[in-house]
């Protein structure tokens, strides 16, 4: 089947946008491909469409369990068979999914890369008939990158199982050096990079120096209407800012990695539906969110890197309308940044002491512990041994990247449920408001009368329309009546020992894990500080684009630097840019007005520009379809 027909049949779009077709045709031709596509650029289409056109299973590696679940659910709604395997699943459940994949039950198999450390898993995986391999968030493969995940380094070894199958690597942020590193580590047969422009002409990048950050935040909230994200560094700060804003009459909620999964879903859903205007969040918020009308992204703390800032700021204005990314600073960040560097990269002696005390705390004897997993109560550990949490997490992260442990800072393991009475007895005990939830459980989880099954409250929330708290309270009530057995999901960090316990003096941190990564981290922080503090006359959009290896044709005209220079955006320039943008798309293929890709453009100019193009004879309107003349 032709790619465009697959797109129309399964997703209802008339044609591709941006570089989607180029990426799809590259993979279809069997070429290893790295696609650089800004957040919201339609990355998933680039592997989902060719996978449906090819025989076999598309293996998709992604570090985001929540996004993995959402994509599988989305594919199933379109009648496409898909499954996922992640670190929260039991051994037997994983084997079942793998066996089904071997027999061709799915077109897509989403995998968290941590699974590649299992020999049994690899033996099963090599028997699957694979169409091609997709690596999402491919920048995680770079050891000195801003979001390195050691498990990503194992992805390349499965190419030995499928030597003639291409790899599609996808990322929204990568510097030129990271682009090279991704292709090298994934063993690309040839250099092949396809990229979209990262320029966002509808997004105003602003830096504000404030004596009082909170007062500055209120001024920005009052001056820009519409949905807003406020990024803060710490979980406590998120909670406190949200509370202060609510006390002052602003509708706000908060989000961080430490929230229980049900709370995360509930807070995000209320914000997405515009019941709440402001989301105050750590960097844990944003991956996979689908809200195009965010008008303002505020940073009240400076991020650790340009990559992180660009990705978070880019969540504003995805609908093409004017939006603002504002960084607030009081000028004290350079001192704070040096302290963060010391916390992220503590001394070798500190790391060795953490390792030894960790083994004692978790009951791991000398020469024991291989593949043993333990929950780690960080607060209790810090109180017991006198550590500060931030430095402790830095040490655990280094031990993880050096291969001694696997440290999952938030192990959001699924809840488990078993029904202990007959179906009829259970249904008789229900309140009317609880029936929908229990019937959804019975429909979805067949073995629930026999043994514990893992349940996904996020899916139950979507199916029933109930809140996270009402689902929890229902299960709790039924459990107290001894009708069901309910084990709520835990939310503690977990440590898995990758080696047997050794003497602390034998712990070493390789140059690439410590010195090299520390040096790169310093450079990333310095680049971010330069962006925030440099008394530059250079357009902020230009500065950001150059960091990612792209040169802008002109100043944005709407950042604080341009506005200080008096370089106000010229309406005619914006209209001309939009005209060229529309014409380029229509020369590729006709499309309806709502199908035009307006990323980076001022959508409010669209109607006038189309009218002018029609009167000038550049395009015609054929029914509801625009065509180039």
C-alpha positions as CSV (number, residue, x, y, z in Angstrom):
1,X,0.0,0.0,0.0
2,X,1.3,3.5,-0.8
3,X,2.4,5.6,2.1
4,X,-0.2,8.4,1.6
5,X,-3.0,5.9,1.4
6,X,-1.9,4.4,4.7
7,X,-1.9,7.9,6.3
8,X,-5.3,8.7,5.0
9,X,-6.8,5.3,5.9
10,X,-5.5,5.1,9.5
11,X,-5.1,8.7,10.6
12,X,-7.4,10.7,8.3
13,X,-4.8,13.2,7.1
14,X,-4.7,14.0,3.4
15,X,-0.9,14.4,3.2
16,X,2.3,14.5,5.1
17,X,3.9,17.6,6.5
18,X,7.4,18.9,7.0
19,X,9.9,16.2,6.4
20,X,7.7,13.2,7.2
21,X,7.6,11.9,3.7
22,X,11.3,12.2,3.2
23,X,12.0,10.2,6.4
24,X,9.4,7.6,5.5
25,X,10.8,7.1,2.1
26,X,14.4,6.9,3.5
27,X,13.4,4.1,5.9
28,X,11.4,2.4,3.2
29,X,14.5,2.3,1.0
30,X,16.4,0.5,3.8
31,X,18.6,3.4,4.8
32,X,19.7,4.2,8.4
33,X,18.1,7.5,9.1
34,X,18.4,10.2,11.8
35,X,15.5,12.6,11.8
36,X,15.7,15.9,13.7
37,X,12.1,17.1,14.2
38,X,11.1,19.7,16.7
39,X,8.6,18.7,19.4
40,X,5.1,18.6,17.8
41,X,6.6,17.9,14.4
42,X,4.8,14.5,14.0
43,X,7.6,12.1,14.8
44,X,5.4,9.1,15.4
45,X,4.0,9.2,11.8
46,X,7.5,8.7,10.4
47,X,7.8,5.2,11.8
48,X,4.2,4.2,12.1
49,X,3.3,4.6,8.4
50,X,6.3,2.7,6.9
51,X,5.9,-0.1,9.5
52,X,2.3,-0.7,8.3
53,X,3.7,-0.8,4.7
54,X,6.3,-3.4,5.5
55,X,6.2,-7.0,6.7
56,X,7.2,-7.8,10.2
57,X,7.3,-6.0,13.6
58,X,8.6,-2.5,14.1
59,X,10.7,-2.4,17.3
60,X,10.4,1.0,19.0
61,X,12.8,1.9,21.9
62,X,11.6,4.7,24.1
63,X,12.6,5.6,27.7
64,X,9.1,7.1,28.5
65,X,6.8,4.5,29.9
66,X,3.8,6.8,30.0
67,X,4.3,7.8,26.4
68,X,4.8,4.1,25.5
69,X,1.4,3.3,27.0
70,X,-0.3,6.2,25.3
71,X,1.1,5.3,21.8
72,X,0.1,1.7,22.1
73,X,-3.4,2.7,23.3
74,X,-3.6,5.2,20.4
75,X,-2.6,2.5,17.8
76,X,-5.1,0.1,19.2
77,X,-7.9,2.6,18.8
78,X,-7.0,2.7,15.1
79,X,-7.3,-1.0,14.9
80,X,-3.5,-1.5,14.8
81,X,-2.0,-4.3,16.8
82,X,0.7,-3.1,19.2
83,X,2.2,-4.0,22.6
84,X,4.9,-2.8,25.0
85,X,7.4,-4.2,27.3
86,X,8.8,-2.1,30.2
87,X,10.6,-2.5,33.5
88,X,7.3,-2.7,35.5
89,X,6.1,-6.0,33.9
90,X,6.5,-9.4,35.4
91,X,8.7,-12.1,33.8
92,X,5.8,-14.2,32.6
93,X,4.0,-11.2,31.1
94,X,7.1,-10.2,29.2
95,X,7.5,-13.8,27.8
96,X,3.9,-13.8,26.6
97,X,4.3,-10.6,24.7
98,X,7.6,-11.8,23.2
99,X,6.0,-15.1,22.1
100,X,3.1,-13.3,20.5
101,X,5.6,-11.1,18.7
102,X,7.4,-14.1,17.4
103,X,4.2,-15.4,15.9
104,X,3.4,-12.0,14.3
105,X,0.6,-10.9,16.6
106,X,1.7,-7.2,16.5
107,X,2.9,-4.6,14.1
108,X,4.6,-2.5,16.8
109,X,6.5,-3.6,19.9
110,X,7.6,-0.8,22.2
111,X,10.5,-1.6,24.5
112,X,12.2,0.2,27.3
113,X,16.0,-0.2,26.6
114,X,16.7,-1.5,30.1
115,X,15.3,-4.8,29.0
116,X,18.3,-5.4,26.7
117,X,20.4,-6.4,29.8
118,X,18.4,-9.7,30.0
119,X,20.0,-12.6,28.0
120,X,16.6,-14.5,27.9
121,X,14.9,-11.4,26.5
122,X,17.6,-11.1,23.8
123,X,17.2,-14.7,22.8
124,X,13.5,-14.2,22.3
125,X,13.9,-10.9,20.6
126,X,16.2,-12.3,17.9
127,X,13.5,-14.7,16.8
128,X,11.1,-11.9,15.9
129,X,10.7,-11.0,12.2
130,X,11.6,-7.3,12.4
131,X,10.8,-4.7,9.7
132,X,13.1,-2.0,11.2
133,X,14.2,-0.5,14.5
134,X,13.1,2.9,15.8
135,X,15.1,4.7,18.5
136,X,13.0,7.6,20.0
137,X,14.7,10.3,22.1
138,X,17.9,9.3,20.4
139,X,20.0,12.0,22.1
140,X,19.9,9.8,25.2
141,X,22.5,7.6,23.5
142,X,25.2,10.3,23.9
143,X,27.3,9.7,27.1
144,X,28.1,13.3,27.6
145,X,24.7,14.6,26.4
146,X,22.2,16.4,28.6
147,X,19.9,13.3,29.1
148,X,22.2,10.3,28.8
149,X,20.7,6.9,29.6
150,X,23.3,4.1,29.8
151,X,20.8,1.4,28.6
152,X,20.7,3.2,25.3
153,X,24.2,2.0,24.6
154,X,22.9,-1.6,24.4
155,X,20.6,-0.8,21.5
156,X,23.3,-1.1,18.9
157,X,24.1,-4.7,19.8
158,X,20.8,-6.0,18.6
159,X,21.8,-4.9,15.0
160,X,23.8,-8.1,15.0
161,X,20.5,-10.0,15.1
162,X,19.0,-7.9,12.2
163,X,22.0,-6.8,10.1
164,X,19.9,-6.0,7.0
165,X,17.2,-4.0,8.9
166,X,17.5,-0.1,9.0
167,X,17.5,2.0,12.1
168,X,15.4,5.2,12.4
169,X,16.7,7.5,15.2
170,X,14.4,10.4,16.2
171,X,15.2,13.4,18.4
172,X,13.9,16.9,18.9
173,X,17.1,18.5,20.2
174,X,20.7,17.7,19.1
175,X,23.8,19.7,18.6
176,X,26.0,18.9,15.6
177,X,28.4,16.8,17.8
178,X,25.4,14.9,19.3
179,X,24.2,14.2,15.7
180,X,27.5,12.7,14.8
181,X,27.6,10.7,18.1
182,X,24.1,9.2,17.5
183,X,25.1,7.9,14.1
184,X,28.4,6.5,15.3
185,X,27.0,4.6,18.3
186,X,24.1,3.2,16.3
187,X,26.5,2.0,13.6
188,X,24.9,3.8,10.7
189,X,25.9,2.4,7.3
190,X,26.3,5.9,6.0
191,X,25.7,9.4,7.2
192,X,22.0,10.2,6.6
193,X,20.4,13.2,8.5
194,X,17.1,14.7,7.7
195,X,16.1,17.8,9.6
196,X,13.4,20.4,10.0
197,X,14.2,24.0,10.9
198,X,14.1,24.7,14.6
199,X,13.0,28.3,14.0
200,X,9.8,29.3,15.7
201,X,8.8,32.7,14.3
202,X,5.6,32.9,16.4
203,X,7.6,32.4,19.7
204,X,9.0,35.4,21.5
205,X,12.1,34.5,23.6
206,X,12.5,37.0,26.5
207,X,14.9,37.2,29.4
208,X,13.8,39.4,32.4
209,X,16.1,40.5,35.2
210,X,14.0,40.8,38.3
211,X,14.9,41.7,41.9
212,X,12.0,39.6,43.0
213,X,11.3,36.6,40.9
214,X,7.8,36.0,42.3
215,X,6.6,39.6,41.6
216,X,8.0,39.3,38.1
217,X,6.2,36.1,37.6
218,X,2.9,37.7,38.6
219,X,3.5,40.6,36.1
220,X,4.0,38.1,33.2
221,X,0.9,36.1,34.2
222,X,-1.1,39.3,34.2
223,X,0.2,40.5,30.9
224,X,-0.2,37.3,28.9
225,X,-3.5,35.5,28.9
226,X,-4.1,31.9,28.2
227,X,-2.7,28.5,29.3
228,X,0.7,28.6,31.0
229,X,3.5,26.4,32.2
230,X,5.9,27.6,34.9
231,X,9.1,25.5,35.2
232,X,10.8,25.4,38.6
233,X,13.8,23.3,39.7
234,X,12.6,21.6,42.9
235,X,9.5,19.6,43.8
236,X,8.9,21.7,46.9
237,X,9.1,24.9,44.9
238,X,6.5,23.6,42.5
239,X,4.1,22.8,45.3
240,X,4.7,26.1,47.1
241,X,4.4,28.3,44.0
242,X,1.1,26.5,43.0
243,X,-0.2,27.0,46.5
244,X,0.8,30.7,46.6
245,X,-0.8,31.3,43.2
246,X,-4.1,29.6,44.2
247,X,-4.1,31.7,47.4
248,X,-3.9,34.8,45.3
249,X,-6.8,33.7,43.0
250,X,-4.9,32.1,40.1
251,X,-6.0,28.7,39.0
252,X,-2.8,26.6,39.4
253,X,-1.7,23.0,40.0
254,X,1.7,21.3,40.1
255,X,3.5,18.3,38.6
256,X,6.8,16.5,39.4
257,X,8.3,13.0,39.2
258,X,7.5,12.3,42.8
259,X,3.8,12.5,42.5
260,X,1.8,9.3,42.4
261,X,0.9,8.3,38.8
262,X,-2.8,8.9,39.4
263,X,-2.2,12.4,40.7
264,X,0.1,13.2,37.7
265,X,-2.7,12.1,35.3
266,X,-5.4,14.0,37.2
267,X,-3.4,17.3,37.5
268,X,-2.3,17.1,33.8
269,X,-5.8,16.3,32.6
270,X,-7.4,19.3,34.5
271,X,-4.8,21.6,33.0
272,X,-5.2,20.1,29.5
273,X,-9.0,20.6,29.7
274,X,-8.4,24.3,30.8
275,X,-10.1,23.7,34.1
276,X,-6.8,25.0,35.5
277,X,-4.8,27.7,33.7
278,X,-1.3,27.3,35.2
279,X,0.8,24.2,35.5
280,X,3.8,24.6,37.9
281,X,6.3,21.8,37.1
282,X,9.7,20.4,37.2
283,X,11.4,19.2,34.0
284,X,9.6,15.9,34.4
285,X,6.5,17.6,32.8
286,X,6.1,18.0,29.1
287,X,7.1,14.8,27.3
288,X,4.2,13.6,25.2
289,X,1.8,16.4,26.2
290,X,-0.6,17.4,23.5
291,X,-1.7,21.0,24.1
292,X,-1.1,23.3,21.2
293,X,-2.6,26.5,22.8
294,X,0.0,27.1,25.5
295,X,0.5,30.9,25.3
296,X,3.2,31.3,28.0
297,X,6.2,29.2,29.3
298,X,7.9,30.8,32.3
299,X,11.2,29.6,33.8
300,X,11.7,30.8,37.4
301,X,15.0,28.9,37.6
302,X,17.6,28.6,34.9
303,X,17.8,25.1,33.3
304,X,21.1,23.2,33.2
305,X,21.4,23.4,29.4
306,X,20.2,25.1,26.2
307,X,18.8,21.7,25.1
308,X,16.6,21.5,28.1
309,X,15.5,25.1,27.9
310,X,14.8,25.0,24.1
311,X,12.6,21.9,24.5
312,X,10.7,23.3,27.5
313,X,10.2,26.7,26.0
314,X,9.1,25.1,22.7
315,X,6.0,23.8,24.4
316,X,4.5,27.2,23.9
317,X,2.6,28.2,20.8
318,X,2.4,24.9,18.9
319,X,-0.8,26.2,17.2
320,X,1.3,28.7,15.3
321,X,-0.2,31.7,17.1
322,X,1.9,34.2,19.1
323,X,3.3,32.8,22.3
324,X,6.0,33.7,24.8
325,X,9.0,31.9,26.4
326,X,10.2,34.0,29.3
327,X,13.2,33.3,31.5
328,X,13.2,35.2,34.9
329,X,16.5,35.7,36.7
330,X,17.8,37.7,39.7
331,X,21.4,37.4,38.6
332,X,22.4,34.9,41.3
333,X,22.3,31.8,39.1
334,X,26.1,31.5,38.5
335,X,26.7,30.8,42.2
336,X,23.8,28.3,42.3
337,X,25.2,26.6,39.1
338,X,28.6,26.0,40.6
339,X,26.9,24.4,43.6
340,X,24.8,22.2,41.3
341,X,28.0,21.0,39.5
342,X,29.5,19.9,42.8
343,X,26.3,18.0,43.7
344,X,25.9,16.4,40.3
345,X,29.6,15.2,40.3
346,X,30.7,14.5,43.9
347,X,34.2,13.3,44.6
348,X,35.3,9.7,44.1
349,X,35.7,9.2,47.9
350,X,32.1,10.4,48.4
351,X,30.8,8.0,45.7
352,X,32.7,5.1,47.3
353,X,31.2,5.9,50.7
354,X,27.7,6.0,49.3
355,X,28.2,2.6,47.6
356,X,29.4,1.0,50.8
357,X,26.6,2.5,53.0
358,X,24.1,1.7,50.3
359,X,25.1,-2.0,50.5
360,X,24.8,-2.0,54.3
361,X,21.5,-0.1,54.2
362,X,19.9,-2.6,51.7
363,X,21.5,-5.7,53.3
364,X,23.8,-6.7,50.5
365,X,26.7,-8.9,51.8
366,X,30.2,-8.9,50.2
367,X,30.3,-10.9,47.0
368,X,26.5,-11.0,46.9
369,X,23.7,-9.0,45.3
370,X,24.0,-9.7,41.6
371,X,20.7,-8.6,39.9
372,X,19.1,-8.1,43.4
373,X,16.6,-5.2,43.4
374,X,15.7,-3.2,46.5
375,X,13.5,-0.2,47.2
376,X,15.5,2.7,48.5
377,X,13.9,5.2,50.9
378,X,16.1,8.2,50.2
379,X,14.9,10.3,53.1
380,X,15.6,7.6,55.6
381,X,19.0,6.8,54.1
382,X,19.9,10.5,54.3
383,X,18.8,10.8,57.9
384,X,20.6,7.6,58.9
385,X,24.0,8.6,57.4
386,X,23.8,12.4,57.2
387,X,23.7,12.8,53.4
388,X,22.0,15.6,51.5
389,X,19.6,14.2,48.9
390,X,20.9,16.1,45.9
391,X,24.5,15.0,46.3
392,X,23.3,11.5,47.1
393,X,21.3,11.3,43.9
394,X,24.4,12.6,42.0
395,X,26.5,9.7,43.5
396,X,23.8,7.1,42.7
397,X,23.6,8.4,39.1
398,X,27.4,8.1,38.7
399,X,27.3,4.5,40.1
400,X,24.6,3.8,37.6
401,X,26.5,5.1,34.6
402,X,29.6,3.3,35.7
403,X,27.7,0.0,35.7
404,X,27.7,-0.9,39.4
405,X,23.9,-0.4,39.9
406,X,20.8,0.6,38.0
407,X,19.2,3.5,39.8
408,X,15.6,4.3,39.0
409,X,14.8,7.5,40.8
410,X,11.0,6.9,40.7
411,X,9.8,3.3,40.4
412,X,6.2,3.9,39.5
413,X,5.3,0.2,39.7
414,X,1.7,-0.7,38.7
415,X,-1.1,-1.5,41.2
416,X,-2.2,-5.1,41.5
417,X,-5.7,-6.3,42.0
418,X,-7.4,-9.7,42.6
419,X,-11.2,-10.4,42.9
420,X,-11.8,-12.7,45.9
421,X,-15.6,-13.3,45.4
422,X,-17.8,-14.3,42.6
423,X,-18.8,-11.8,39.9
424,X,-22.4,-11.6,41.1
425,X,-21.4,-11.1,44.7
426,X,-19.1,-8.3,43.8
427,X,-21.7,-6.5,41.6
428,X,-24.3,-6.7,44.3
429,X,-22.0,-4.9,46.7
430,X,-21.3,-1.9,44.4
431,X,-22.7,1.6,44.6
432,X,-24.2,2.7,41.2
433,X,-21.2,5.1,40.7
434,X,-18.8,2.2,41.0
435,X,-20.3,-0.1,38.4
436,X,-18.6,1.5,35.4
437,X,-15.2,1.1,37.0
438,X,-15.6,-2.6,38.0
439,X,-17.1,-3.5,34.6
440,X,-14.1,-1.9,32.9
441,X,-11.8,-4.0,35.1
442,X,-13.7,-7.2,34.3
443,X,-13.6,-6.4,30.5
444,X,-9.9,-5.6,30.4
445,X,-8.3,-8.1,32.9
446,X,-9.5,-11.7,32.2
447,X,-7.5,-13.5,35.0
448,X,-8.5,-11.2,37.8
449,X,-10.5,-13.9,39.6
450,X,-7.5,-16.3,39.5
451,X,-4.5,-14.2,40.6
452,X,-3.2,-10.7,41.0
453,X,-3.2,-8.7,37.8
454,X,-1.4,-5.5,37.1
455,X,-3.8,-2.7,36.4
456,X,-3.3,0.7,34.7
457,X,-5.3,3.4,36.5
458,X,-4.5,5.9,33.8
459,X,-6.3,3.7,31.2
460,X,-9.2,3.2,33.7
461,X,-9.5,6.9,34.2
462,X,-9.8,7.5,30.4
463,X,-12.3,4.6,29.9
464,X,-14.6,5.6,32.9
465,X,-14.1,9.4,33.2
466,X,-13.5,8.9,36.9
467,X,-10.8,10.8,38.8
468,X,-7.7,9.2,40.2
469,X,-8.9,9.6,43.8
470,X,-12.4,8.0,43.2
471,X,-10.7,5.0,41.5
472,X,-8.4,4.6,44.5
473,X,-11.2,5.1,47.1
474,X,-13.4,2.5,45.3
475,X,-10.7,-0.2,45.3
476,X,-9.9,0.7,48.9
477,X,-13.5,0.3,50.0
478,X,-13.9,-3.0,48.2
479,X,-10.7,-4.2,49.7
480,X,-11.8,-3.3,53.3
481,X,-15.0,-5.3,52.6
482,X,-12.7,-8.3,51.7
483,X,-14.3,-8.5,48.2
484,X,-11.0,-7.8,46.5
485,X,-7.3,-7.7,47.3
486,X,-5.7,-4.4,46.3
487,X,-2.1,-3.5,46.4
488,X,-1.6,0.2,45.4
489,X,1.3,1.0,43.3
490,X,4.4,1.9,45.1
491,X,6.4,5.0,44.5
492,X,9.8,4.6,45.8
493,X,13.2,4.7,44.1
494,X,14.7,1.3,43.3
495,X,18.3,0.1,43.1
496,X,19.3,-3.0,41.1
497,X,22.9,-4.3,41.6
498,X,24.5,-5.1,38.3
499,X,27.6,-6.7,39.9
500,X,28.3,-8.5,43.1
501,X,29.2,-6.3,46.0
502,X,32.9,-5.3,45.9
503,X,35.1,-3.4,48.3
504,X,34.5,0.3,48.1
505,X,38.2,1.0,47.2
506,X,37.7,-1.0,44.0
507,X,35.0,1.4,42.8
508,X,36.4,3.3,39.8
509,X,34.7,6.0,37.6
510,X,36.0,5.9,34.1
511,X,37.2,9.1,32.4
512,X,34.2,9.1,30.1
513,X,31.8,8.7,33.0
514,X,33.3,11.4,35.3
515,X,35.8,13.9,33.9
516,X,34.5,14.0,30.3
517,X,30.8,14.2,31.4
518,X,31.7,16.8,34.1
519,X,33.5,18.9,31.5
520,X,30.6,18.8,29.0
521,X,28.1,19.6,31.8
522,X,30.2,22.7,32.7
523,X,30.1,23.8,29.1
524,X,26.3,23.3,28.8
525,X,25.8,25.3,32.0
526,X,28.1,28.1,30.7
527,X,26.2,28.2,27.4
528,X,22.9,28.6,29.3
529,X,24.4,31.3,31.5
530,X,25.7,33.1,28.5
531,X,22.2,33.1,27.0
532,X,20.7,34.4,30.2
533,X,23.3,37.0,31.2
534,X,25.4,38.1,28.3
535,X,24.9,41.8,27.4
536,X,24.6,40.8,23.8
537,X,23.1,42.6,20.8
538,X,22.4,39.3,19.1
539,X,18.8,38.1,18.5
540,X,18.0,35.4,21.1
541,X,16.4,33.2,18.4
542,X,19.6,33.4,16.4
543,X,21.6,32.4,19.5
544,X,19.5,29.4,20.1
545,X,19.5,28.2,16.5
546,X,23.3,28.6,16.2
547,X,23.7,26.4,19.2
548,X,22.0,23.6,17.2
549,X,24.0,24.3,14.1
550,X,21.4,26.3,12.2
551,X,21.8,29.9,10.9
552,X,18.7,32.1,10.9
553,X,18.0,34.2,7.8
554,X,17.0,37.2,9.8
555,X,16.4,38.5,13.4
556,X,13.2,37.3,14.9
557,X,12.1,40.9,15.7
558,X,10.2,39.9,18.8
559,X,12.7,38.8,21.5
560,X,13.8,41.3,24.2
561,X,17.1,42.0,22.4
562,X,15.4,42.8,19.1
563,X,12.8,44.9,20.9
564,X,15.5,46.9,22.7
565,X,17.1,47.6,19.3
566,X,13.7,48.7,18.0
567,X,13.6,45.9,15.4
568,X,9.9,45.4,15.6
569,X,8.5,42.6,13.5
570,X,7.4,43.9,10.1
571,X,4.0,42.6,9.2
572,X,4.8,42.6,5.5
573,X,7.9,40.4,6.2
574,X,5.8,37.9,8.1
575,X,3.2,37.8,5.4
576,X,5.8,37.2,2.7
577,X,7.3,34.4,4.8
578,X,3.9,32.8,5.3
579,X,3.2,33.2,1.5
580,X,6.4,31.3,0.6
581,X,5.7,28.7,3.3
582,X,2.2,28.0,1.9
583,X,3.4,27.9,-1.7
584,X,6.1,25.4,-0.9
585,X,3.6,23.0,0.6
586,X,1.0,23.4,-2.2
587,X,3.7,22.7,-4.8
588,X,4.3,19.4,-3.1
589,X,0.6,18.5,-3.0
590,X,-2.9,20.2,-2.8
591,X,-4.3,20.4,0.7
592,X,-7.1,21.9,2.8
593,X,-6.5,25.0,4.7
594,X,-6.6,23.2,8.1
595,X,-3.9,20.8,6.8
596,X,-1.3,23.5,6.2
597,X,1.7,23.3,8.4
598,X,1.9,26.7,10.2
599,X,4.7,25.8,12.6
600,X,6.7,29.0,13.3
601,X,4.1,31.2,11.5
602,X,1.6,33.8,12.7
603,X,-1.7,31.9,12.0
604,X,-3.7,35.2,12.4
605,X,-2.3,36.3,9.0
606,X,-3.4,33.2,7.2
607,X,-6.8,34.3,5.9
608,X,-5.5,37.6,4.4
609,X,-2.4,35.9,2.8
610,X,-4.6,33.2,1.2
611,X,-7.0,35.9,-0.2
612,X,-4.0,37.8,-1.7
613,X,-2.5,34.7,-3.2
614,X,-5.8,33.8,-4.9
615,X,-6.2,37.3,-6.3
616,X,-2.6,37.2,-7.6
617,X,-3.3,33.9,-9.3
618,X,-0.7,32.0,-7.3
619,X,-3.3,29.5,-5.9
620,X,-6.8,28.4,-6.6
621,X,-9.5,27.1,-4.3
622,X,-11.0,23.9,-5.7
623,X,-14.0,23.2,-3.5
624,X,-12.3,23.1,0.0
625,X,-8.9,22.2,-1.4
626,X,-6.1,24.7,-2.1
627,X,-3.9,24.1,-5.2
628,X,-0.9,25.8,-6.6
629,X,-1.3,27.3,-10.1
